[in-house]
């Protein structure tokens, strides 16, 4: 897979969880709410990555990333990771909540 490997894994994560949006999760339909959920944490971890890269503690194997680096030498794939994976997590969480609510309405107590 080579240089596209990281991007392919992220794309697979999106493709696997995308049907949850159509099943009623409504995560993509509320972009401001989604941004408030993922941006603060993403910024913290991107700063952490930037500091670790600058200190020589952390880096990314060139064989598995495209080579596109954003400010502070953070690979594009790493920035996408901190967006894609939380979105997939929120989609999954919302879907579980919907399923539990559906079960509560159908299962007698």
N, C-alpha and C positions, 0 to 999 in steps of 0.2 A: 504493500500500500504506500509506503514511503512518505513523502512530504505531505500528503493529503490525509494521513491516518487520523490525526487529531480532529480535523474538520469532518471526516467521515463518521467518527464516533459521535460527535456533537449532532450531526445531521440525523444519525440513527436515533438518537435520544429524542429529537424533535418529532421525527416520523412515528415513533412508537407511542408517544403521548398525545400527538395531535388529534386522534379520534376522540380523546376525552373532552376536548373543547366542543366537538359536535354532539357529544352525548349529554351536554348540558352544563359543563364546568364553568363556562362563561368567563374565563380568565383573560383571554385576548380581547374580549369586548369591553373590558374595564382597564384600559392602559394606565390611567393615573393611579389606580389602586395597586396594580401590579408593580409599577415603578416605585411606589412608596414602600412596597414589601421587599423588593430586591436591591434597589440602588444603594441604600446605606451600607448594607453588608458587603455588596460588591466593591464599593469604594474602599472600605477598610481593607479587604483582602487584596485588592489591586495595589494599594499603598504598601502593604506588607510584602507582596511580590517584588515591587519596585525596589524597596529597601534591601531585600535579600539578594536581588540580582546585582544591585550596585555594590554590595559588600562582597560579592563573589561566593555567597553561600548557596545560591540557587541559580539554576539556568535550565535551558531547554535544549534537548538534543536536536541539532540542526537536521538530522535525517528524518525527523517526524513532524516538523513544522515547516510552514511555507517560506519562512524567512522574513515575512512582513512584520516589522517591529513598530510599535506605537511609542509615544513618549515614554521615557524612562526604561527603554529597551524591553518592554513587555510585548511578547508575541501576540499577534492578532488572535490566535486560537485561545490564549489564556483569557483575554478580555471576553471573548465569546463564551468561554466556559462559565464565567461568573454571571452571565446572563441566561444562557440556555439551561444549565442544570437547575438553578432556582426556579425558572419558569416551569420546567418539567415537574419539579417538586410541588409547586403550587397547583398545577393541573391535577396531579395525583391526589393531593390533599382535598381539593374541592370535589373531585370525583368520589372519593371515599365518603366525604360528608353527605353528598347527594345520595349515595347508596345506603348509608345508614339511615338517613331521613326516610327514604323509600321503604326500607325494612321496618322502621318504627310504625309507619302508617299501615302496613300490611300484616304484621305479626300481632295477634291479640295478646294482651297482658294477662 
